[in-house]
Amino acid sequence: MPRAFGDDHNDIIYPSALPFLLAHLACFAAFWSGITWQALVLCAVLYWVRMFGVVAGYHRYFSHRTFSTSRVFQFMLGFLAQTSAQKSLLWWASKHRDHHLHSDMPQDVHSPRHTGFLYSHLGWIFARKHDKADLSKVADLARYPELMWLHRYELLPAVAVAGLSFLIAGWPGLVVGFLWSTVLLYHATFCINSLAHVRGTRRYVTGDDSRNNVLLAFFTMGEGWHNNHHAYQSSVRQGFRWWEIDLAYYVLKVLSWSGLIWDLKAPPEAVLRNNQRLGVRVLNRAAEQLAARFNAERIALTISSALHGPELTELQRALGQTRHRMSETWATLRVPHMPTRDHIMAEARRMFAKSPSLDDIVDRAAELIRTSVGTRLCAAG
C-alpha cells in the first residue's frame, strides 16, 4: 500500500519548491496582463516545441540513447530540453535511469505504488535526497564540457525563452505564452511518472505498473505508450502499433532524413509480436507481485488449523530438514489449503498480459509462496 503523503516525505518543504509554486501563482497574473491571441499562439508553440525537447532530448536521447547525433545537435537538444525548466539534463537523465533500475520497487524515486500519487507526480522532485544529480549514472554524458556547462547553468535556457517571450508579445507573452505553457508542460511530463503507472492498459509483462494511455500519448508526443517503453527501453519509437500515434518519433524520423541524427534503434520483431522471453530481473519482479497476491501468513494459519497435532509436527519436521530446498519438499506433500499451480496460474492470467514467460512466472511464484508458507509453519513449531 502507498505510504501516506506525510509519513516519509517531510523533506519536500524545501527552498527549491518555491520557484515552482510561484510559477503556478504567477499564471494568475493574466488577469492583470490580459490574454491576447498572439500570447495564446505563443503558448501553444512553446508547449509543443519544448515538449519535443523533453521527449526527444531529456528522455529518448539523454536518458536512453535511442539514437545518435553530433555534439553540436546534442548540445542543441540539451538546451531545448532545459528551456522547459525541469532542471539540468544530467539531473533528469540520472533520476530517470534510476527509475528504470528500480521501477515500482521501494527504491523507485517516484512510484505511486509505494509513495502515493501526489509524491510520485511532483513531491519527489523537491526532496533533499533528490536535489543533486548522481553523475556516476550519467558518466557517458558528464564527459562533455558543454553539457556540464548546461548542468551548471540549468535555468539559463528557460530564462532566455522567458525573455524572448516578453520581447515577442509583452507581458501577455511572458505570462500566458511562457508561464502557462511551462506549467502545462510540467504536469504533462509528471503524469508519465504518476498517471501512466496507474491508469491505462498493459500489453507487456514488465515487472512494474507501467501502462499505455492514449490521452497521455497525445499530450506528450508519444510518451503515453509507457508500457511499450518499459518493455523495450532502447527503442526510439514508443508507439509500437501503426495506430499508436507517436509525434516525437515522426519528427525524429524526419530529422534522420536530413542527417542530423542517425542509428535510430527499433524494437526487435519478437517484442513487437510480444513473443520475447522475459529477462531474469523482470521475471522475478513479476513472480514477486504474483506471490504477494497469496497471503502466506493466512495460508500457514489455515494449514495449521486443518492438520492434527502429529500431522503438523511431521510437516514441520520435513520442512525443517530441507529448509534450503523447501519448495521441492512441498512438491512431494499433499497438504490441504495450499494453492495449487492451477490456482496460481489463474491469478497470473488475471494480473498479467499475455507472455510466453507466464509459465516461468507461475513456477517462480509457486516457489516463493511455498518457501514463505513453509518458513512460517516452521517458525510456529
C-alpha atoms as one frame of an Amber mdcrd trajectory, in Angstrom:
protein
   0.000   0.000   0.000   1.291   3.527  -0.696   2.553   5.403   2.291   0.562
   8.435   3.367   1.914  11.622   1.838   3.279  12.978   5.105   4.708   9.776
   6.573   8.039   9.719   4.762   8.075  12.963   2.818   8.735  15.624   5.432
  11.667  16.981   3.427   9.629  18.244   0.471   9.206  21.670   2.108  12.405
  22.883   0.597  13.512  26.204  -0.962  13.645  24.671  -4.445   9.861  24.229
  -4.319   9.255  27.973  -4.003  10.005  28.939  -7.642   7.749  26.073  -8.756
   4.892  27.364  -6.595   5.492  30.955  -7.696   5.363  29.902 -11.364   1.877
  28.490 -10.754   0.703  31.558  -8.850   2.165  33.899 -11.481  -0.152  32.333
 -14.080  -2.976  34.293 -12.415  -1.177  37.494 -13.434  -3.058  37.054 -16.719
  -5.917  38.919 -15.016  -3.567  41.915 -14.954  -1.601  41.399 -18.182  -4.551
  40.372 -20.291  -4.787  37.499 -22.774  -4.055  38.138 -26.433  -4.303  35.842
 -29.431  -0.603  36.372 -30.007   0.142  35.164 -26.487  -2.139  32.123 -26.854
  -0.419  31.114 -30.101   2.940  31.565 -28.390   1.718  29.374 -25.507   0.767
  26.565 -27.911   4.017  26.815 -29.875   6.175  26.849 -26.749   4.282  23.883
 -25.294   4.743  21.614 -28.303   8.294  22.690 -29.189   9.510  22.295 -25.614
   7.587  19.044 -25.186   9.649  17.747 -28.085  12.749  18.887 -26.190  11.646
  16.959 -23.105  10.683  13.829 -25.042  13.439  13.682 -27.660  16.107  15.345
 -25.513  15.783  14.544 -21.825  14.145  11.165 -22.352  14.832   9.359 -25.599
  18.329  10.708 -26.193  19.993  11.631 -22.896  18.274   9.028 -20.695  18.140
   6.087 -23.122  20.421   6.965 -26.062  17.867   5.644 -28.543  19.608   7.411
 -31.438  22.950   9.007 -32.251  23.816  12.560 -33.180  26.672  15.066 -33.356
  27.981  17.041 -30.399  26.510  20.223 -31.867  22.996  18.832 -32.173  23.412
  17.072 -28.825  24.028  20.472 -27.219  21.060  21.963 -29.085  18.807  19.162
 -27.813  20.062  19.708 -24.274  19.484  23.454 -24.494  15.981  22.938 -25.888
  15.134  20.400 -23.169  16.253  22.771 -20.427  14.027  25.574 -21.724  11.279
  23.534 -20.008  12.782  24.474 -16.594  12.863  20.818 -15.490  16.409  21.025
 -14.121  19.548  20.011 -15.969  19.720  17.203 -18.489  22.241  15.401 -16.265
  19.881  15.566 -13.285  16.883  14.482 -15.400  18.704  11.561 -17.032  20.289
  10.329 -13.788  16.939  10.258 -11.983  15.200   8.606 -14.925  17.828   5.889
 -15.281  17.490   5.221 -11.561  13.703   4.958 -12.010  14.088   2.231 -14.632
  16.566   0.356 -12.468  14.022   0.141  -9.620  10.709   0.753 -11.392   7.800
   0.437  -8.917  10.034  -1.126  -6.308  10.508   0.526  -2.890  13.751   2.163
  -4.143  11.983   3.854  -7.093  12.318   7.642  -6.938   8.677   8.100  -7.968
   6.330   5.137  -7.665   2.612   5.671  -6.995   2.514   2.160  -5.568   4.995
   2.933  -2.799   4.973   6.708  -2.306   1.456   7.718  -3.297   0.156   9.561
  -6.350   0.930  13.156  -5.344   4.511  12.473  -4.270   5.189  10.450  -7.438
   3.687  13.261  -9.519   5.767  16.117  -8.162   6.702  15.868  -4.469   9.811
  13.748  -5.063  11.410  16.475  -7.199  11.793  18.766  -4.201  13.053  16.200
  -1.701  16.556  16.939  -0.421  17.715  13.423  -1.298  16.852  14.065  -4.959
  18.280  17.581  -5.137  21.597  16.603  -6.740  22.318  14.660  -9.912  24.158
  11.375  -9.460  26.847  11.917 -12.084  28.035   8.317 -11.789  24.792   7.265
 -13.500  25.394   9.648 -16.425  29.162   9.360 -16.846  28.650   8.975 -20.601
  27.130  12.481 -20.662  29.182  14.204 -17.966  32.377  13.787 -20.029  31.213
  16.575 -22.369  32.243  20.059 -21.085  29.360  21.752 -22.904  26.814  19.502
 -21.193  28.449  20.188 -17.828  28.100  23.901 -18.637  24.364  23.380 -19.196
  24.284  21.461 -15.917  25.853  24.371 -14.013  23.587  26.986 -15.616  20.447
  24.859 -15.771  17.952  27.754 -15.725  19.678  29.855 -18.380  17.791  28.321
 -21.367  14.406  28.827 -19.659  15.270  32.423 -18.706  16.304  33.104 -22.316
  12.955  31.815 -23.619  11.096  33.857 -20.992  12.899  36.998 -22.143  12.195
  36.205 -25.791   8.506  35.677 -24.979   8.367  39.136 -23.419  10.036  40.704
 -26.451   7.590  38.983 -28.827   4.300  39.624 -27.036   4.953  41.802 -23.983
   3.541  40.909 -20.588   0.866  38.603 -22.042   3.674  36.797 -23.870   5.566
  36.282 -20.629   2.570  35.268 -18.510   0.365  33.397 -20.974   2.943  32.404
 -23.576   5.781  31.347 -21.304   4.373  30.659 -17.829   1.156  28.963 -18.892
   2.969  26.671 -21.326   5.657  25.922 -18.720   3.116  24.853 -16.085   1.192
  22.761 -18.613   4.470  21.178 -19.670   5.334  20.380 -16.057   2.175  18.442
 -15.384   2.006  16.668 -18.732   5.553  15.402 -18.121   4.865  14.495 -14.496
   1.776  12.481 -15.490   4.067   9.909 -17.082   5.630   9.268 -13.665   2.277
   9.137 -11.876  -0.799   8.581 -14.048   0.940   6.304 -16.562   1.631   3.903
 -13.689  -1.994   3.961 -12.527  -4.396   4.275 -15.492  -4.248   2.538 -18.859
  -3.700  -0.856 -20.454  -0.807  -3.291 -20.287   0.281  -5.218 -23.379   3.547
  -6.452 -21.881   4.673  -8.043 -18.632   7.314  -5.604 -17.391   7.515  -6.346
 -13.668   6.132  -2.902 -12.851   2.887  -0.920 -13.153   3.615   0.904 -16.432
   0.592   1.361 -18.680  -0.306   2.586 -22.151  -2.543   5.649 -22.027  -3.786
   7.081 -25.320  -4.705  10.504 -23.869  -1.270  10.957 -22.335   0.310   9.740
 -25.566  -1.269  12.659 -27.432  -0.313  15.400 -24.971   3.233  14.054 -24.500
   4.033  13.341 -28.161   4.070   9.559 -27.693   5.327   9.137 -24.130   1.958
   7.766 -23.029   2.766   4.413 -24.664   4.556   3.804 -21.403   4.092   0.051
 -21.083   5.599  -0.316 -24.557   8.546   1.790 -23.429   9.159  -0.291 -20.307
   9.027  -3.454 -22.422  11.870  -2.193 -24.635  13.526   0.965 -23.329  16.092
   1.335 -26.117  13.501   1.975 -28.833  13.336   5.467 -30.307   9.739   4.656
 -31.180   7.255   4.111 -28.355   4.082   3.672 -30.362   4.642   0.072 -31.469
   1.380  -0.320 -33.413   0.530   1.684 -36.541  -2.373   3.348 -34.760  -0.306
   4.320 -31.686   0.453   7.932 -32.588   3.990   8.915 -31.601   4.562  12.511
 -32.737   8.095  12.737 -31.352   9.144   9.663 -33.310   7.752  11.120 -36.537
   9.796  14.301 -36.039  12.926  12.286 -35.212  12.407  10.171 -38.327  12.267
  13.303 -40.489  15.405  14.641 -38.780  17.162  11.376 -39.632  16.493  12.006
 -43.328  18.465  15.248 -43.046  21.416  13.504 -41.404  21.121  15.416 -38.122
  20.512  12.159 -36.259  21.149   8.531 -37.153  21.162   4.974 -35.789  17.528
   5.111 -34.668  17.031   1.992 -32.559  13.895  -0.065 -33.210  12.217  -2.773
 -31.125  13.002  -6.342 -32.248  10.286  -8.235 -34.105   9.868 -10.580 -31.122
   8.967  -7.584 -28.930   6.511  -6.239 -31.488   4.825  -9.665 -31.587   5.046
  -9.953 -27.783   6.933 -13.244 -28.175  10.081 -12.254 -26.293  11.230 -14.224
 -23.274  11.481 -12.114 -20.144  14.804 -11.365 -18.524  15.542 -12.747 -15.068
  15.011  -9.420 -13.310  11.600  -8.772 -14.858  10.544 -12.395 -14.372  11.480
 -12.286 -10.685   9.675  -8.992 -10.137   6.525 -10.333 -11.780   6.734 -13.522
  -9.718   7.067 -11.487  -6.523   3.968  -9.468  -7.475   2.050 -12.673  -8.150
   3.208 -14.371  -4.936   2.152 -11.292  -2.942  -1.466 -11.949  -4.005  -1.415
 -15.068  -1.810  -1.303 -14.291   1.897   1.405 -16.665   3.172   0.667 -15.993
   6.833  -3.018 -16.728   6.433  -2.292 -19.889   4.416   0.088 -21.103   7.124
  -2.516 -20.488   9.833  -5.190 -22.305   7.818  -2.924 -25.320   7.284  -2.026
 -25.378  10.977  -5.694 -25.376  11.920  -6.592 -28.104   9.396  -3.897 -30.586
  10.413  -3.948 -32.665  13.575  -1.033 -32.475  16.010   1.121 -35.361  14.681
   0.466 -34.411  11.067   1.512 -30.813  11.674   4.591 -31.901  13.605   5.620
 -34.246  10.782   5.130 -31.478   8.208   7.215 -29.048  10.245   9.938 -31.697
  10.661  10.049 -32.416   6.917  10.187 -28.728   6.040  12.805 -28.011   8.690
  15.113 -30.766   7.426  15.076 -29.352   3.910  14.981 -25.661   4.760  17.144
 -24.726   1.770  15.063 -26.895  -0.596  11.690 -26.213   0.957   9.876 -25.747
  -2.350  10.997 -29.224  -3.501   9.675 -30.755  -0.284   6.268 -29.180  -0.823
   6.060 -30.840  -4.251   6.105 -34.272  -2.597   3.463 -33.443   0.008  -0.311
 -33.367  -0.183  -1.330 -30.589   2.203  -4.808 -29.021   2.338  -5.339 -25.304
   1.593  -2.012 -24.884  -0.199  -2.567 -23.006  -3.505  -2.170 -25.323  -6.471
  -0.328 -24.383  -9.629  -3.703 -24.045 -11.376  -4.817 -21.505  -8.762  -1.609
 -19.539  -9.197  -1.877 -19.672 -12.993  -5.469 -18.408 -12.890  -4.373 -15.429
 -10.809  -1.434 -14.799 -13.140  -3.763 -14.639 -16.145  -5.923 -12.093 -14.324
  -2.908  -9.968 -13.398  -0.665 -10.046 -16.427  -0.759  -9.544 -20.145  -0.090
 -12.460 -22.457   3.541 -13.592 -22.296   5.494 -16.688 -23.356   7.168 -16.479
 -19.926   3.921 -16.885 -17.977   4.741 -20.486 -17.018   8.125 -19.360 -15.687
   6.478 -16.598 -13.655   3.991 -19.048 -12.153   6.691 -21.605 -11.297   8.834
 -18.953  -9.624   5.827 -17.532  -7.738   4.909 -21.043  -6.540   8.430 -21.434
  -5.136   8.146 -18.111  -3.320   4.741 -18.998  -1.867   5.848 -22.442  -0.704
   9.033 -21.104   0.879   7.177 -18.268   2.620   4.426 -20.566   3.962   6.967
 -23.215   4.997   9.088 -20.677   6.857   6.049 -19.517   8.825   4.993 -23.095
   9.663   8.481 -23.928  10.898   8.620 -20.761  12.988   5.315 -21.760  14.639
   6.691 -25.164  15.594
